[in-house]
């Protein structure tokens, strides 16, 4: 919930990097519903980092 709330505070064109200890599988469908996507980016072992941004 915190991630979705934070997305709604961003200005147009901004993105968000999130850090997780596991893959947030339920988040992907919720992002798609609001027109956002997630791209996995490099992270240390044991961490999942996602770059979230609005889809064109």
N, C-alpha and C positions, 0 to 999 in steps of 0.2 A: 504494500500500500504506500509506503514512504516513497518509493521510486516513482510511482504513478503521480503522486501528489507533487513531487519535485519537478517532474516533466512539465506540469501545467504552469509552473512559475517561470519557465525559461522563455526568453525572447525568441522571436522567429529566427531560424538559422542556427541557433545554439544546439549543441549536443551535450551528452552526459556520459561520463565513464563511471561504471559501477563496479565494485569489488565484492565478490562473494566467495564463500568457502565451498559452495556447491553450485551446480548448474540450476538456475531458477526456471525450471521447465514451465511452470504455470504462468510466468511473466510473459512469455512469447505471444501467447494468444491475446492477452490483454493489451499488449503493445500493438499488435496487428489491428485490433478493434479501433484504436485511436489514430491509426496511420503512421505508426512508428515501427522501426526495425531494430534488431540487435545484431551486432557483429562481434564475434569473439576476437579478442586481441591478446597479444603476448602477456603472460603473467608468470610469476614465480610458481614453483610446484605447490600444489595444494590450494591454489587460488584460481578463481574464474573471474576474468575481467571482460566486461562487455562495453562496447561503444554503442550508445543508443542515440538514434537520430531520426528525425522525421523523414518519411519516405516521400520521394518526388511525386 
